[in-house]
Amino acid sequence: MYAFDYQRPASLTDAAQLAASGAKLLAGGQTLLASMKLRLSSPETLADLGAITELSGIRRDGDHLVIGAMTRHAEVAASQDVLAAIPALADLAAHIGDRQVRAMGTLGGSVANNDPSACYPCAVLGLGATIVTTKRAMEADDFFQGMFTTALDEDELITAIRFPMAERAAYMKFKQPASRFALIGVFVAQTADGVRVAVTGGGNGVFRHEGLEAALNKDFSAASAASVKIDDSELSSDLHGSAAYRANLISVQTQRAVDKALGH
């Protein structure tokens, strides 16, 4: 590690001011600290958000579940409110990384980082959640803009995420064994407004699959998902799996997610 200025703001206002001045925000640190150790990131100032108590917590708000940005993965996985309202979200959180990652990693940190293979962005997009920040509220469809890129301004912080409750939902992940990130992850949610299918690990960030959504809106079954041909032309290909392999995984994991959502 190298020398840097460490700040621990006690309020959102102070944190936003630090971010506006060029400080790098530190949430759970599961990506940032590793990047710093590898010299892939070298911020002069870190602003640790851990002292801002209003950024943590889970609460029901009508037909929504509101989760603070600094809420740890382990807290989401163990929350009775999450287990009762959106069990698929608790299940997703319970299988992120390992126990140490779940103890330190945060919802807001994962969503703001928008790793193209991360699990939380898939749930946020799959459920059609709303990202609440220090400036505004953004729909998930407008928030994610590609690999490690979001609609956040430099001085804008995620404060909470509002998850609508789904009639049925499930997440299935085929893990890359070394990192435990998703080689392919699929979040399927059946809501009052229709079916949403979000995919992570496939390419340049999380995305919705319109073909799967159209088929599942007509018939919410694994057979319906299996009938959809997955185009691999824009999927990534690397040493972990070809684009064709990822396309097959999207189909298989969607079928499994539908079966899981149906309780099969």
N, C-alpha and C positions, 0 to 999 in steps of 0.2 A: 504494500500500500504506500501511498505518498501523502505529503502534507496537504491538508485542505482545511477550510474554515467550517466548523460544525455549529449549526444553529438549531435551537429547539423552540420554535415559536409556540406561544401559549394560546393564540387565537387565530381564526381564519384570516382576519385582516392582516396580521403580521406575516402569516405564511404567504398570502397573496402578494404582499409587498416584496418579500424575499424572492418569490418566483419572478416577479416583474423585473427585479434587479439582476436576474441571471442565475439565481440559486437553483440547484437540482433538488426536486422534492423527493424525500425518502419516506416511503410507506412501509411495506414489509421488508424491502431490501433484497428480495430473493433473486431479482434480475440485476438491479443496479450495483449492489456490492460485488457480485461476481464479475460484472463487466469492468468495474474499477480495478479489481485484482488482476484481471487480464489486460489492463491498460486499453480496453476498448472504449472506456468512458473516463474522462478526467475532469470532473467539475471542480471549480475552485471553492465552491460553497455548497454544503448540504443543509437542507432544511428538514429536520426530522419532525414528522407530523404526529408522533406518538403521544405528545402531551395535550393534544386538542381533543378533549373528552367528548365533545359534541359530534365528532366524526364516527363514533362507535355506537353500536347498539342495533337491535332488531325489534320492530314493532309492527303490529297489524294496523292498517288504516283502511277500514271498509273492506273492499274486495282487492286490496293491494297489500303487499308485504314490503315494508320499507327497511332497507339494510344500510347502515352507515358505511362510508367508504373505508374506514380503518378497521372494520370488523374482520377478524381472522377467519381463515378457511375452517379451522377446527370449531369455531363458535357457530358458524353457519351449519356445519354438519351435525352438531349436537343440539341445535336449537329446537325446542318442542314446537315453537311457532312455525318454523320452516318445515319441520316434519309433518305438521298437521295441514299447512296451507299448500306447500309446493314440495312434496317429498322428493321429486326429481332433482330439485336444486340442492337439497341436503345430500342426496346420493352423489351428485356431481362433486360437491365440496369434499366429501369423505374420501374421494379417490384422486385428489390432486396431489401430485408428488409423493412425498413420504411424510411421516409424522412430524419431522422437524420443519419441513416446508409448510405444512398445514398449521403449525403452531405460530408461525411468523408471517406468512403471506397474507395479504389483504385483498378484499374484493375490489376496492378502488384502485389499488396498485396494479392488479392484473388487467382491469378494464382500460385504465389509462395507458398502460404499456402496449396493449393490443398485439401481443405476440401472435403470429399467424397459426400457431399450434396450441394456443392456450384454451382452457376449458370454459372459464367464466364468460368470455365474449360470446361463446356459442349459446350459453343459457340466456344472456341478455338479449341477443338478437332473436333467438328461438321463441322466447316468451313475449317479445315486443315490449321490453321494459323501457322505462324512462330514466335517463341519466340526469340527476339534479346536480348543479354546480353552484359555485359562488356567484355566477352571473345569470344563469338561465336553466331551463329544463329542455333536454333534447331527446327526441325519440331515437331508439336504437338504430333504426334504418338510416338516420342521418348522421349518426355518431362515428361509426367505423368507416375509415376511408382508405384502407389498404394496410400493408405490412408496417407495423409499429407506428401507424398514423391514425389520428383521430381528429375530430372537429374542435378539440380544446385549444383555447388561446394560451399563450405562454404564461399568463398570470392567472389562469383559471384552474380551480381545483374542483374535483368531484367531491361532493359532500355526502351523497346517498344515491341509492338506486331503488326505484319503485318498480316492483315486480307484480304484474297482474296475475291473479290466480287462474290457472287453466283447468278445463274440465278433465283433461288427461295430459300427461307429459312424461317423457322419459329421455334419458341421455345414455348413449352407448359410445364407448371409447375403445379403439384399438390402440394400445399404448406402444410407443417406441420404448423398448425395454431398458435402455440406458438412462434416458432422461425422464421417462414416464410422462412426457408430453404426448399429446394425441398425434399419432401418425394419421389417423382420421377419427374425428369425433362427430357425432350427429345428435342434435337435440330436436326432438319432435314434440310439438305442443298443439293440442286440439283446444281451441278457444271458442267463445261465442261468435267471434268474427271470422272463424275459419282455422285451417291448419297452417302452422308455420314450421318450416324445416330449415334449420341452420347447420352449417358444416364448418368445422375447423380442421386445420391440418392439410387442406387440399391445395393451397396455393398462396396467393397474395392477400392473406387475411381471411377472416370469417366472412361467410356469404350465405344467402338464402338460395335454396334450389327450387325454382319455379315449377319445374316439371314434376317433382315429387309432391309439392304442395297441391298442384292441380289434381293429380291422381288421388291423393289421400282425401281431398275435399269431396270427391265423388264417392270414394269407398275407403274408409279408414281401416285398412287391413294390410297385413304383410304381403299378401299376394298382389295387391294393388301397387305397393311400393316396388315389388320385384318386376312388375311389368314396364317400369320406366327405364329407358336406356340412359345411362350416365355418360355424357360427352367428356372425354378426357383431354380435349385439345387445350384447355386452359388450366389443367391441373399440373402441379409441380412433379418433377421427377428427379430423384437423387439416389444416393447409395442405400437409403432405407426402403425405397420402393419406387417403381415406375409410375407414370401417370395412369397407365391402364390398371395397375394394381390398386392405386388409390380410388379409381372409379369403381372398381369391384367392391372395395371396402365401403364406399359410400352407400352402395345398394344394400350390401349385407347388413351394415350397422343400422341403416334406416329400417329395414325389415325387423331387426331385433328390437329396435327402440319402439316400434309400433306394437309388437307383441308384448313387450314389457309394459307399455302404457295401458294395454288392454288387460293386463294381469295374467297373461298366458305363461 
